[in-house]
Amino acid sequence: MTSSTSRPGPHEAARVTSRAAELLEVVWGRTSTSPVSPSQLRVLFILEHQEGINLRGLADALGSTPPSTSRLCDRLQAVGFVDREAAADDRRELRLHLSRRGRAYLADLRSRREAALRSVLEQMTAGERAALLKGLEGFCAAAAARVDEDYRPGIRSA
């Protein structure tokens, strides 16, 4: 799956990472009984990390419009995953929060995903798992920095 070089460049690493992401979607899809769409799931993940974000900030983080984002939140509120409350300093502004049910849903989703991944990882050697873990730690650090840079509420990179 990888090239014969011991130090793959970003192009080769991106190709293999993309393939791995596609396979992750397939593995996770087999365990999914999700009541939410991928867009709604993104909302839940953002709310988990940016508790109390307002609608405009969420729309900016999603790269969407406030009306579209509001409709996503309406559906998530209808299934009990999102709570809205008026901001203390401006009653016209709504703050968005994950509900207890939304947090439980994400915990259950992560548990099912991890179980599906364990069944794949058990097929790898200990050395392969160690190399994967080291690489994924670096990937997560770089991706988290990029996400933070690109999706701060109210700030969009060009």
C-alpha positions as CSV (number, residue, x, y, z in Angstrom):
1,M,0.0,0.0,0.0
2,T,2.9,2.3,0.6
3,S,5.8,3.1,-1.7
4,S,9.2,1.5,-1.3
5,T,10.7,4.6,0.1
6,S,11.2,4.6,3.9
7,R,10.4,8.3,4.1
8,P,7.2,9.0,2.1
9,G,6.4,12.5,1.1
10,P,3.2,14.4,1.9
11,H,1.7,13.3,-1.4
12,E,2.1,9.6,-0.7
13,A,1.1,10.0,3.0
14,A,-2.1,11.9,1.9
15,R,-3.0,9.2,-0.6
16,V,-2.7,6.4,2.0
17,T,-4.4,8.5,4.7
18,S,-7.3,9.2,2.3
19,R,-7.6,5.5,1.6
20,A,-7.5,4.8,5.4
21,A,-10.3,7.4,6.0
22,E,-12.4,5.8,3.3
23,L,-12.0,2.4,5.0
24,L,-12.7,3.9,8.4
25,E,-16.0,5.1,7.0
26,V,-16.9,1.6,5.8
27,V,-15.9,0.0,9.1
28,W,-17.8,2.6,11.1
29,G,-20.8,2.5,8.7
30,R,-21.2,-1.2,9.5
31,T,-21.8,-0.4,13.2
32,S,-23.8,2.7,12.6
33,T,-27.4,3.1,13.7
34,S,-27.0,6.9,13.6
35,P,-30.1,9.1,13.9
36,V,-28.1,12.0,12.6
37,S,-26.6,13.0,9.3
38,P,-22.9,13.6,8.8
39,S,-23.5,17.4,8.9
40,Q,-25.4,17.0,12.1
41,L,-22.6,14.9,13.6
42,R,-20.2,17.7,12.7
43,V,-22.4,20.1,14.7
44,L,-22.3,17.8,17.7
45,F,-18.5,17.5,17.6
46,I,-18.2,21.3,17.3
47,L,-20.6,21.9,20.2
48,E,-18.7,19.4,22.3
49,H,-15.5,21.4,21.9
50,Q,-17.0,24.9,21.8
51,E,-19.6,24.8,24.5
52,G,-22.0,27.7,24.3
53,I,-21.1,28.8,20.8
54,N,-23.6,31.1,19.1
55,L,-25.3,30.3,15.9
56,R,-23.1,32.6,13.8
57,G,-20.0,31.1,15.2
58,L,-21.3,27.6,14.5
59,A,-22.2,28.6,11.0
60,D,-18.7,30.0,10.5
61,A,-17.1,26.8,11.8
62,L,-19.3,24.7,9.4
63,G,-18.7,27.0,6.5
64,S,-22.4,27.4,6.2
65,T,-25.1,30.1,6.5
66,P,-26.9,30.9,9.8
67,P,-30.3,29.8,8.3
68,S,-29.0,26.4,7.2
69,T,-27.2,26.0,10.5
70,S,-30.3,26.9,12.4
71,R,-32.2,24.2,10.6
72,L,-29.5,21.6,11.5
73,C,-29.8,22.7,15.1
74,D,-33.6,22.5,14.9
75,R,-33.4,18.9,13.9
76,L,-30.8,18.1,16.6
77,Q,-32.9,19.9,19.2
78,A,-36.0,17.8,18.1
79,V,-34.2,14.6,18.8
80,G,-32.9,16.0,22.2
81,F,-29.2,16.3,21.3
82,V,-28.9,20.1,21.5
83,D,-30.1,22.7,23.9
84,R,-30.5,26.4,23.1
85,E,-30.4,29.1,25.7
86,A,-30.4,32.9,25.6
87,A,-27.1,34.5,26.3
88,A,-26.8,36.2,29.7
89,D,-25.6,39.5,28.2
90,D,-28.0,39.6,25.2
91,R,-31.3,37.8,25.4
92,R,-31.6,37.9,21.6
93,E,-28.5,35.8,21.1
94,L,-28.8,32.0,21.5
95,R,-26.1,29.9,22.9
96,L,-25.9,26.2,21.8
97,H,-25.0,23.4,24.1
98,L,-24.9,19.6,23.8
99,S,-27.6,18.1,25.9
100,R,-27.0,15.2,28.3
101,R,-28.6,13.0,25.6
102,G,-26.3,14.4,23.0
103,R,-23.2,13.7,25.1
104,A,-24.5,10.2,25.8
105,Y,-25.0,9.7,22.0
106,L,-21.4,10.8,21.3
107,A,-20.0,8.5,24.0
108,D,-22.0,5.5,22.6
109,L,-20.9,6.3,19.1
110,R,-17.3,6.5,20.1
111,S,-17.6,3.2,22.0
112,R,-19.1,1.4,18.9
113,R,-16.4,2.9,16.7
114,E,-13.6,1.9,19.0
115,A,-15.0,-1.7,19.1
116,A,-15.1,-1.8,15.3
117,L,-11.5,-0.5,15.2
118,R,-10.2,-3.0,17.8
119,S,-11.4,-5.9,15.5
120,V,-9.2,-4.4,12.7
121,L,-6.2,-3.5,14.9
122,E,-6.2,-7.1,16.4
123,Q,-5.2,-8.3,12.9
124,M,-2.1,-6.1,12.9
125,T,1.3,-7.0,14.5
126,A,2.3,-5.1,17.7
127,G,5.0,-3.3,15.6
128,E,2.5,-2.2,13.0
129,R,0.1,-0.9,15.8
130,A,3.0,1.0,17.5
131,A,4.0,2.6,14.2
132,L,0.4,3.5,13.5
133,L,-0.1,5.0,16.9
134,K,3.0,7.1,16.6
135,G,1.9,8.3,13.2
136,L,-1.6,9.0,14.2
137,E,-0.4,11.0,17.3
138,G,1.5,13.3,14.9
139,F,-1.4,13.5,12.5
140,C,-3.8,14.4,15.3
141,A,-1.5,17.1,16.5
142,A,-1.1,18.6,13.1
143,A,-4.8,18.3,12.2
144,A,-6.0,19.8,15.5
145,A,-3.7,22.8,15.0
146,R,-5.1,23.2,11.4
147,V,-8.7,22.9,12.6
148,D,-8.1,25.4,15.4
149,E,-6.5,27.8,12.9
150,D,-9.2,27.4,10.2
151,Y,-12.4,27.2,12.3
152,R,-12.2,29.6,15.2
153,P,-15.7,31.1,15.6
154,G,-16.0,34.3,13.7
155,I,-12.6,33.9,12.0
156,R,-12.2,32.2,8.6
157,S,-8.9,31.6,6.8
158,A,-8.8,32.5,3.1
